[in-house]
Amino acid sequence: MGRPREFDVDDALQAALRVFWKKGFEGASLTDLTEAMGITRPSLYAAYGNKEQLFVKALDCFQSTCLGFVESALASPDAASVLRNLLYGYADCYTAQGEPRGSLKTNGALVCSEASEPVRCELVRRRREDEAALERRLERARQEGDLPKDADPAALAAFVMTVAQGMSVQAASGADRETLHAVVRTALRAMPISCGDHRCVTT
């Protein structure tokens, strides 16, 4: 029997997540990762695969934890609540105390060379999935009469995700939560429905 691992796989993954979140895929060296994770390179390869595979696992972790609000936001009872909860959720995620600023999905691909093209493509694919999920929810809202008949769910979903990505870049550049909340309020006033300025909290 092989020796059991002497580290917690999930805790080490969380440490890697924060390194990637702060430095991006290419900016995070293997030395950065192993030092933060408290493991050796052979242990990293044995537990997670190569650097790219580790990054994908970190993305999955980011999606299920830091972006856990997205699923509940999309399940909100009306389109206005969906839009409010999504945008405020992103703003709060990007400025969470004690965490790197911005989004791993955005920060991870800000600088990607040709050698990292698979990583860039994976991030693009995930962002498109997020946008498509929002478009489907807004299309349902239009069919239910919750959005005006002349509303364009695809364009609205693209607008919301563009605002979200822009807030990520702003947060990574130092914007605080108050600033991003002001951006959210402005974006909500541009929506084809009345979303109001107050935040709707889902459970």
Solvent accessible surface area in square Angstrom, and as a share of the most:
residue,aa,sasa,rsa
1,M,247,1.10
2,G,69,0.67
3,R,197,0.72
4,P,113,0.71
5,R,135,0.49
6,E,138,0.62
7,F,45,0.19
8,D,78,0.41
9,V,52,0.30
10,D,100,0.52
11,D,95,0.49
12,A,4,0.03
13,L,25,0.13
14,Q,53,0.23
15,A,25,0.19
16,A,0,0.00
17,L,1,0.01
18,R,90,0.33
19,V,20,0.12
20,F,0,0.00
21,W,2,0.01
22,K,153,0.65
23,K,98,0.41
24,G,6,0.06
25,F,19,0.08
26,E,61,0.27
27,G,47,0.45
28,A,0,0.00
29,S,50,0.32
30,L,39,0.19
31,T,64,0.37
32,D,39,0.20
33,L,0,0.00
34,T,15,0.08
35,E,129,0.58
36,A,50,0.39
37,M,14,0.06
38,G,63,0.61
39,I,18,0.09
40,T,83,0.48
41,R,110,0.40
42,P,98,0.61
43,S,35,0.22
44,L,0,0.00
45,Y,99,0.38
46,A,77,0.59
47,A,21,0.16
48,Y,6,0.02
49,G,21,0.21
50,N,76,0.39
51,K,42,0.18
52,E,67,0.30
53,Q,91,0.40
54,L,0,0.00
55,F,1,0.00
56,V,47,0.27
57,K,79,0.34
58,A,0,0.00
59,L,0,0.00
60,D,72,0.37
61,C,18,0.11
62,F,0,0.00
63,Q,56,0.25
64,S,81,0.52
65,T,74,0.43
66,C,34,0.21
67,L,7,0.04
68,G,38,0.37
69,F,48,0.20
70,V,19,0.11
71,E,142,0.64
72,S,44,0.29
73,A,1,0.01
74,L,35,0.17
75,A,79,0.61
76,S,3,0.02
77,P,114,0.72
78,D,48,0.25
79,A,0,0.00
80,A,16,0.12
81,S,3,0.02
82,V,0,0.00
83,L,0,0.00
84,R,19,0.07
85,N,11,0.06
86,L,3,0.01
87,L,0,0.00
88,Y,9,0.03
89,G,5,0.05
90,Y,9,0.03
91,A,0,0.00
92,D,25,0.13
93,C,12,0.07
94,Y,8,0.03
95,T,9,0.05
96,A,28,0.22
97,Q,179,0.80
98,G,77,0.74
99,E,42,0.19
100,P,24,0.15
101,R,97,0.35
102,G,0,0.00
103,S,4,0.03
104,L,0,0.00
105,K,11,0.04
106,T,16,0.09
107,N,15,0.08
108,G,1,0.01
109,A,21,0.16
110,L,106,0.53
111,V,113,0.65
112,C,34,0.20
113,S,55,0.35
114,E,161,0.72
115,A,95,0.74
116,S,8,0.05
117,E,65,0.29
118,P,71,0.45
119,V,3,0.02
120,R,92,0.34
121,C,61,0.37
122,E,35,0.16
123,L,0,0.00
124,V,27,0.15
125,R,108,0.39
126,R,25,0.09
127,R,52,0.19
128,R,172,0.63
129,E,91,0.41
130,D,28,0.14
131,E,56,0.25
132,A,38,0.30
133,A,25,0.20
134,L,2,0.01
135,E,64,0.29
136,R,158,0.58
137,R,16,0.06
138,L,0,0.00
139,E,48,0.21
140,R,115,0.42
141,A,0,0.00
142,R,67,0.25
143,Q,127,0.56
144,E,112,0.50
145,G,55,0.53
146,D,50,0.26
147,L,4,0.02
148,P,50,0.31
149,K,149,0.63
150,D,130,0.67
151,A,8,0.07
152,D,79,0.41
153,P,8,0.05
154,A,44,0.34
155,A,56,0.43
156,L,15,0.07
157,A,0,0.00
158,A,37,0.28
159,F,78,0.32
160,V,0,0.00
161,M,11,0.05
162,T,91,0.53
163,V,24,0.14
164,A,1,0.00
165,Q,61,0.27
166,G,34,0.32
167,M,3,0.01
168,S,0,0.00
169,V,64,0.37
170,Q,98,0.43
171,A,0,0.00
172,A,50,0.39
173,S,93,0.60
174,G,58,0.56
175,A,18,0.14
176,D,68,0.35
177,R,92,0.34
178,E,132,0.59
179,T,65,0.38
180,L,1,0.00
181,H,39,0.18
182,A,41,0.32
183,V,56,0.32
184,V,0,0.00
185,R,82,0.30
186,T,80,0.47
187,A,7,0.06
188,L,3,0.01
189,R,155,0.57
190,A,70,0.54
191,M,14,0.06
192,P,66,0.41
193,I,34,0.17
194,S,107,0.69
195,C,4,0.02
196,G,33,0.32
197,D,66,0.34
198,H,122,0.55
199,R,102,0.37
200,C,34,0.21
201,V,118,0.68
202,T,41,0.24
203,T,173,1.01
